[in-house]
C-alpha cells in the first residue's frame, strides 16, 4: 500500500496567503488512491487565519482539512504541534506561501515507497514574485531558499554542501518519532521571528539529526514547489535580516559538523575543533571581508552585496563570542546524544 501523506501548513497571520496555497493542493493528481490530509496549524494568528482556511478551502478537499491551534508563537512550536497531530506515514511541511505542483503528493508517496531508507526528501524551489525583484536579488536568491538545491537528483546523504530546505520537505513520520523519542531538541529555536534578525536553520538541523539516526536524504525535482515572494520581502532591510540570521545560524550548525567529524573537520584535530580556533577563523573572515571592500562593508546603501556578507561574518563572530564557555559542552552534547549513531 502506498504511504499516506499529511500536509502540514504552519500559519502565523496567513489569511492573505493561505487561499492560493490551498487552491494548489486542490489540484492534486494521482495514479492510485492515496490517503492524505491537510493540517493547518494556526500559530496564534490575529487575522482570522483559521476562519479564512475553512471559508476558502476548495470544496473538493474540504473534508481533508483539519485545523489545530498552537498558542506559543514560533516556528518550532508550530512544527512540533503539526507533527504531533499528523495522522499519516509521511509529513510534508508546506509553508503558507508554497504552491505545490499537481503531482506533489503522488510523488511524495511514490518516492518514500520505493526508497524505504529515506528519512527526509525535498526538491527545487522556484520564485513567483508579487512585484519585480530588485537588481541585486539574483545574487542572493539562495538565502531566500530559492533555486536548485543540489546539482544532481537522488541520494544526497553524503554530500558535503548544504542539505535540504524546510519549505516543501517531506519527512518519514517514524524517523521523526524516533528522533524526538531519543531526546532531540533544536539548538536554533527562537520564540519569534524578529524582523531585524531572521534566525533560521532548523531545517538543516533536522537534516543533520535525521542523517545521524541512519536515515538517508533524497533530492528530487518531482518535489519542486513555487515560492511566492511578496514585495515586502524584496526590501533591502529584509535581506539584511536574512544575512544576519544566517551568520548566527552558521555558528550553531558548524557544531554539528564538528560533533559528527564530517568534512572539513577531523576528529583528531582538536585545535580546529576548538572554540578558540573557530572564533579566530570567523574573526579573520570578518577582517578580510572588511579589508576587501571597506567602504561597501560599512555601507547601508541598497545593492551593496559586500555589506550583506560583512553583516553575516559579523553576526557569526558575535554569536561565537556569546557561546564562549558553552561551545565544547554543546558539541559534546550532540556527540553523545542518543539519536546520534555516527558519533
C-alpha positions, 0 to 999 in steps of 0.5 A: 500500500502506498504511504499516506501523506499529511500536509502540514501548513504552519500559519502565523497571520496567513489569511492573505496567503493561505487561499492560493496555497490551498487552491494548489493542493486542490489540484492534486493528481494521482495514479492510485488512491492515496490517503492524505490530509491537510493540517493547518496549524494556526500559530496564534494568528490575529487575522482570522487565519483559521476562519479564512482556511475553512471559508476558502478551502476548495470544496473538493478537499474540504473534508481533508482539512483539519485545523489545530491551534498552537498558542506559543508563537514560533516556528518550532512550536508550530512544527512540533504541534503539526507533527504531533497531530499528523495522522499519516506515514509521511509529513510534508511541511508546506509553508503558507506561501508554497504552491505545490505542483499537481503531482506533489503528493503522488510523488511524495508517496511514490518516492518514500515507497520505493526508497524505504531508507529515506528519512527526509526528501525535498526538491527545487524551489522556484520564485513567483514574485508579487512585484519585480525583484530588485537588481541585486536579488539574483545574487542572493536568491539562495538565502531566500531558499530559492533555486536548485538545491543540489546539482544532481537528483537522488541520494544526497546523504553524503554530500558535503554542501548544504542539505535540504530546505524546510519549505516543501520537505517531506519527512518519514513520520517514524524517523521523526518519532524516533528522533524526538523519542531519543531526546532531540531538541533544536539548538536554533529555536527562537520564540519569534521571528524578529524582523531585524534578525531572521534566525533560521536553520532548523531545517538543516538541523533536522537534516543533520539529526535525521542523517545521524539516526541512519536515515538517508536524504533524497533530492528530487525535482518531482518535489519542486514547489513555487515560492511566492515572494511578496514585495515586502520581502524584496526590501533591502532591510529584509535581506539584511535580516536574512544575512544576519540570521544566517551568520548566527545560524552558521555558528550553531550548525558548524557544531554539528559538523564538528560533533559528527567529524564530517568534512572539513573537520577531523576528529583528531584535530582538536585545535580546529575543533576548538572554540578558540580556533573557530572564533579566530577563523570567523574573526579573520573572515570578518577582517578580510571581508572588511579589508576587501571592500571597506567602504561597501562593508560599512555601507547601508546603501541598497545593492551593496552585496559586500555589506550583506556578507560583512553583516553575516561574518559579523553576526557569526563572530558575535554569536561565537563570542556569546557561546564562549564557555558553552561551545565544547559542552554543546558539541559534546552534547550532540556527540553523545546524544542518543539519536546520534549513531555516527558519533 
